[in-house]
Amino acid sequence: MRPSPHHARSARGLLGALLTSLVSLAALLTTVSVAQADTTICQPFGTTTVQGRYVVQNNRWGTSAAQCITATDSGFRITQADGSVPTNGAPKSYPSVYNGCHYTNCSPGTNLPAQLSTVSTAPSSISYSYVNDAVYDAAYDIWLDPTPRTDGVNRTEIMIWFNKVGSIQPIGSPVGNTTVGGRDWQVWSGNNGSNDVLSFVAPSALASWSFDVMDFARQAVSRGLAQNNWYLTSVQAGFEPWQNGTGLAVTSFSSAVNTGSSGGSGNSSGSTACKVGYATSVWQGGFTADVTITNTGSSPLSGWNLTFTLPSGQQITNAWNANLTSSSGAVTASNTAYNGEVAAGGQVTFGFQGTADGTFAKPSDFKLNGSACTTA
């Protein structure tokens, strides 16, 4: 985003049964009472918390026209987006969800800011819902700074454009193409008067993706726009609308930052201790795989990212309970919005179906959040 200003029945048995029923009813009522309703925000810089760990922000700064968003359990949607601004200038807002710190508002349990040299992986996952009767981009906003600042504008802004509709373009000018996270991107570089901006534009719309934020941070370092002793301060995802925007939504979002230090909580995990079980059912030309990840460490995981390489001739056709970056070769499986938390000693499972040519073999060299796992 562009910087904002603020960015046998006895009596005793019957009594026991009655008490049990009352306890069950009380538990049900308690469950109902803590269920969170959707929250609508119309204040220009209004915020709320979702999933107990991310901040959703309205962040209307480029227009005085009304904008309202509704935060859901897994993201947010834009419910009102009045007004428009010229497409050759800045957008009118950046409604978004984030992990980290933005204008002194830090998300619960975050371990950001974190020095880039200490971050092993920063897995993130998102699903977008688009509309066509608006002018906008759908983009991540990743902020880097030489200091661990939690306020104001950072030195370098990385934008990842998943989609754009209308005659809009990133800050600066195109400087070539590159491959990041196994995908091709057009790269733009420039400065908006307050900070450097490095943008990666998808050649066609992406509705969802799981990836490692550090892949893009390393791009900024390699291009001289950051250094390894700088800090990652926030990972944000949302929309920059120029015209309209009602109906745009982030339907799911997750973000974790895994550092090399041991222990910790929230979005941090140390050197991950893990075991992977890989159970298969194989037939001529095809197979299914059920993958079980066990967190054998002493600290919980908040977000996971399992890498492995499928043997030659195998290709994934569909998957469940995980987001996959590719269907063959090097594969990264990341958590969805609902299974990112894994307690110490706990497990999480996902699976996929695929095709196979030749002699069937299982993958090896499983790594969880960058650390090698044993196999069951």
Sequence and secondary structure as in RCSB ss.txt:
>XXXX:A:sequence
MRPSPHHARSARGLLGALLTSLVSLAALLTTVSVAQADTTICQPFGTTTVQGRYVVQNNRWGTSAAQCITATDSG
FRITQADGSVPTNGAPKSYPSVYNGCHYTNCSPGTNLPAQLSTVSTAPSSISYSYVNDAVYDAAYDIWLDPTPRT
DGVNRTEIMIWFNKVGSIQPIGSPVGNTTVGGRDWQVWSGNNGSNDVLSFVAPSALASWSFDVMDFARQAVSRGL
AQNNWYLTSVQAGFEPWQNGTGLAVTSFSSAVNTGSSGGSGNSSGSTACKVGYATSVWQGGFTADVTITNTGSSP
LSGWNLTFTLPSGQQITNAWNANLTSSSGAVTASNTAYNGEVAAGGQVTFGFQGTADGTFAKPSDFKLNGSACTT
A
>XXXX:A:secstr
    TT    HHHHHHHHHHHHHHHHHHHHHHHH    EEE STT EEEETTTEEEE  B S SS EEEEE SS 
EEEEEE  B  TTS  SB  EEEEEEETTEE TT   SEEGGGEEE EEEEEEE  SSSEEEEEEEEEEESS   
SS  SEEEEEEEEEESS   SSEEEEEEEETTEEEEEEEEE SSSEEEEEE SS  SEEEEEHHHHHHHHHHTTS
  TTSEEEEEEEEEEEEE  TT EEEEEEE  EESSS   TT   S  EEEEEEEEEETTEEEEEEEEEE SSS 
EES EEEEE  TTEEEEEEESSEES SSSEEEEE  TTS EE TT EEEEEEEEEE SS       EETTEE EE
 
